Amino acid sequence: DDDDHGTHVSGIILGVGQDIMAYPVRESKIQILPLKFLDSAGSGSTANAVSAIYYAVNMGAKVINNSWGGSNYSQSLHEALAFAYEHHVILTAAAGNSSKNNDASSMYPANLDVPSQISVAASTDSDGLASFSNYGRSTVHVASPGVGILSTVPGNSFRYMSGTSMAAPFVAGIAALALREASNLSGYQVRQIMLDSSSGVSAFSTKLITGSRVDALATLQNAKSQT
């Protein structure tokens, strides 16, 4: 990892189910399959992103977190995410960091209409929408913490980062724990449970599809009831 970004995202996913700053760190209940298609400047091709998605599905991944995005639509990317959905994979996508309304200015893959995908905005620690976060009453599903998030970086260290890239992996980690409780659930079912279990927040009522922030405890309790 030559950009710290992937390691930081991975630490957030693992941190949903354990204290990643404890020593010694116990074995996680979640396994990470790290796939790199972006360079040290955070740039990469959609073709390589598509390859990574197919690879993840074929390797048995149950959750795919996409903490990246761009403004150009790709039919190949849409088909890759549809392939993931058909294999019961749940998808999480960062809504973007441009303070824009995704209803009017699309961000991909977050805006792709795939039944098992959750588009994630960034919330603050006071349940407000982060100043940089994209939103969308018709396109962005839910909010998750994305401001001043402390997580892992290479070299056995930690660093604070902010962004919808940090918000999406919280949702991915919750989804992974939900699947651990009820492995029979499809990605679409996990999405519905998570959205139905989210906590309503007045600041998001006109900004997000659910008007809510994710709720880990409620999601896991409701997933267990579906076992």
C-alpha positions in Angstrom: 0.0 0.0 0.0 1.8 3.1 -1.2 -1.0 5.5 -0.4 -2.1 4.5 3.1 -5.7 4.5 1.9 -6.4 0.8 1.5 -4.8 -0.1 4.9 -6.9 2.6 6.6 -10.1 1.3 5.0 -9.2 -2.2 6.0 -8.6 -1.2 9.6 -12.1 0.4 9.7 -13.7 -2.8 8.4 -12.0 -4.9 11.1 -12.6 -2.2 13.7 -16.3 -2.7 13.5 -16.0 -6.0 15.3 -13.0 -5.4 17.6 -10.6 -2.9 19.1 -7.9 -2.6 16.5 -5.7 -0.5 18.9 -5.5 -3.2 21.5 -2.3 -5.1 21.9 -2.0 -7.9 21.1 -4.7 -7.7 18.5 -6.9 -10.7 18.6 -7.8 -12.6 15.4 -10.5 -10.9 13.5 -13.9 -12.4 12.8 -13.7 -10.7 9.3 -11.2 -11.7 6.6 -9.9 -9.0 4.2 -9.1 -9.8 0.5 -7.2 -6.7 -0.5 -7.3 -5.9 -4.2 -5.2 -3.0 -5.5 -6.0 -1.2 -8.8 -5.1 2.4 -7.8 -1.6 3.9 -7.9 0.2 6.0 -5.3 -1.7 9.1 -6.5 -5.1 7.4 -6.2 -5.6 7.0 -9.9 -6.5 3.9 -11.8 -8.5 2.5 -14.7 -12.1 1.3 -14.6 -11.0 -1.8 -16.5 -8.8 -2.8 -13.6 -11.6 -2.0 -11.1 -13.9 -4.3 -13.1 -11.3 -7.1 -13.1 -10.9 -6.7 -9.3 -14.7 -7.0 -8.8 -14.9 -10.2 -10.9 -11.9 -11.6 -9.1 -13.4 -10.9 -5.6 -16.7 -12.6 -6.5 -14.9 -15.6 -8.0 -12.8 -15.9 -4.9 -15.8 -16.1 -2.7 -16.0 -12.6 -1.3 -19.4 -11.9 0.4 -18.9 -8.1 0.8 -17.2 -5.8 -1.6 -16.3 -2.3 -0.4 -15.6 0.4 -3.1 -14.0 3.4 -1.5 -13.4 5.1 -4.8 -15.3 6.7 -7.6 -15.5 8.8 -10.7 -18.0 10.7 -12.8 -18.0 8.6 -15.9 -20.6 5.8 -16.4 -19.2 2.4 -17.5 -21.4 -0.4 -18.8 -18.7 -2.9 -17.9 -18.6 -1.7 -14.3 -22.4 -1.9 -14.1 -22.3 -5.4 -15.4 -19.6 -6.4 -12.9 -21.6 -5.1 -10.0 -24.7 -6.9 -11.4 -22.6 -10.1 -11.5 -21.7 -9.6 -7.8 -25.4 -9.1 -6.9 -26.4 -12.3 -8.8 -23.8 -14.1 -6.6 -25.5 -12.7 -3.4 -22.6 -10.3 -2.7 -23.4 -7.0 -0.8 -21.7 -3.9 -2.2 -20.8 -0.7 -0.4 -19.8 2.5 -2.2 -18.5 5.9 -1.2 -20.9 8.6 -2.3 -18.0 11.1 -3.0 -16.3 14.0 -1.4 -17.4 17.0 -3.5 -20.3 18.4 -1.5 -22.5 17.6 -4.4 -26.0 16.2 -4.9 -25.6 12.8 -6.6 -29.1 13.1 -7.9 -27.9 15.8 -10.2 -24.2 15.0 -10.6 -23.6 11.2 -10.8 -20.8 9.4 -9.0 -19.9 5.9 -10.0 -20.0 3.2 -8.8 -22.2 4.8 -6.0 -24.9 5.8 -8.4 -25.3 2.5 -10.2 -28.7 0.9 -9.6 -27.7 -2.5 -8.2 -30.1 -4.1 -5.7 -27.4 -5.2 -3.3 -25.5 -1.9 -3.3 -25.5 0.7 -0.5 -24.3 4.2 -1.3 -22.8 5.8 1.8 -22.5 9.5 2.8 -20.2 10.7 5.6 -21.6 11.9 9.0 -19.9 13.8 11.7 -19.7 12.8 15.4 -22.7 15.0 16.1 -24.9 13.3 13.5 -24.5 16.0 10.9 -23.6 15.6 7.2 -19.9 16.1 6.7 -19.2 19.4 4.9 -17.4 17.5 2.1 -19.8 14.6 1.7 -22.0 14.1 -1.4 -25.6 13.3 -0.7 -28.8 12.5 -2.7 -32.4 12.1 -1.7 -32.9 9.6 -4.5 -29.4 8.1 -4.9 -27.5 8.0 -1.5 -28.9 5.5 1.0 -27.5 6.1 4.4 -24.8 7.9 6.4 -21.9 6.5 8.4 -19.0 8.1 10.4 -16.5 9.7 8.1 -14.8 12.6 9.8 -11.5 12.3 11.8 -11.5 8.5 11.7 -8.5 6.9 13.3 -7.4 3.6 11.7 -4.4 1.6 10.6 -1.7 2.6 8.1 1.4 0.7 6.9 4.3 0.5 9.3 2.4 -0.6 12.4 1.0 2.9 12.8 -2.3 4.8 12.9 -3.6 7.9 11.2 -6.7 10.1 11.1 -8.4 10.4 7.8 -11.8 11.8 6.6 -14.0 11.0 3.6 -16.8 8.9 2.4 -14.0 6.4 1.8 -13.9 6.1 5.6 -17.7 5.9 5.9 -18.3 3.1 3.4 -16.1 0.5 5.2 -18.1 1.0 8.4 -21.1 -0.2 6.5 -19.1 -3.1 4.9 -17.9 -4.2 8.3 -21.4 -4.3 9.7 -22.5 -6.2 6.6 -19.8 -8.8 7.2 -20.8 -9.3 10.8 -24.4 -9.6 9.8 -23.5 -12.3 7.4 -21.5 -14.0 10.1 -24.7 -14.1 12.2 -26.9 -15.2 9.3 -24.8 -16.7 6.5 -28.0 -17.7 4.6 -28.8 -14.1 3.8 -28.2 -12.7 0.3 -26.5 -9.3 -0.3 -29.9 -7.8 -1.1 -31.4 -9.1 2.1 -28.5 -7.7 4.2 -28.9 -4.3 2.5 -32.6 -4.3 3.4 -32.0 -5.3 7.0 -29.3 -2.6 7.4 -31.4 0.1 5.8 -34.5 -0.9 7.8 -32.4 -0.9 11.0 -30.8 2.5 10.5 -31.4 5.3 12.9 -33.4 8.3 11.7 -31.5 11.7 11.9 -33.2 15.0 11.2 -30.2 16.4 9.4 -30.4 13.6 6.8 -34.2 13.7 6.2 -33.9 15.6 3.0 -30.4 14.4 2.0 -30.6 10.6 2.0 -33.0 7.9 0.9 -33.4 6.6 4.4 -32.8 9.9 6.2 -30.7 7.8 8.6 -27.3 6.8 9.9 -26.3 3.1 10.2 -27.0 1.3 13.4 -24.6 -1.7 14.0 -26.4 -3.2 17.0 -29.9 -3.0 15.5 -28.6 -4.5 12.2 -26.9 -7.5 14.0 -30.0 -8.1 16.2 -32.3 -8.1 13.1 -29.9 -10.3 11.1 -29.8 -12.8 14.0 -33.6 -13.0 13.9 -33.3 -14.1 10.3 -31.0 -17.0 10.9 
